[in-house]
């Protein structure tokens, strides 16, 4: 098999829709606010006339990743597939918001390598374990403490916090809307990405 190179390249597609394809990779513990923040980001970007799409870990497990479990190997494959999809969507010029626990540093590095460093922004939702447990909207922490769920991140499986995340936000005192605003502001400052209408 050989890679087939098309006539139209990424820069032409980006010029057409007046934005740079990029991935905001949201990582953090379960109940840290990744999904609600991701959809708030999507809403704010769409209001700013930016084409974007959320790749949510739970949603992907209903479709493209539905044959994967939660072993280390399956989690790594889950991340690899998600990164490949995000990279293709970036190549089309879209802004992709990934909401995925992605607990291990090595796996997030793999995702960055697949997507490309110039298009990858690691966003760490730094929410303490006790706060995530208190939220526990799906009762997952309670079930993990009871031994009903194995390999649950933060309880009986590790979470490796990013030591040098591009963006780090503590969600304890902020609403998802406020967290999303901070992320957009910091991404704009650090990556010179124009998020304003028609920029």
Secondary structure, DSSP 8 states (H G I E B T S, - for coil): ------SS-HHHHHHHHTS--EEEEEE-STTSSHHHHHHHHHHHHHHTT--EEEEEHHHHTTTTTTT--SSHHHHHHHHHHHHHHHHHHHHTT-EEEEE-----HHHHHHHHHHH-GGGEEEEEE---HHHHHHH-TTSHHHHHHTTSSSS-BTTTB-----TT-SEEE--TTS-HHHHHHHHHHHHHHHH----STT-
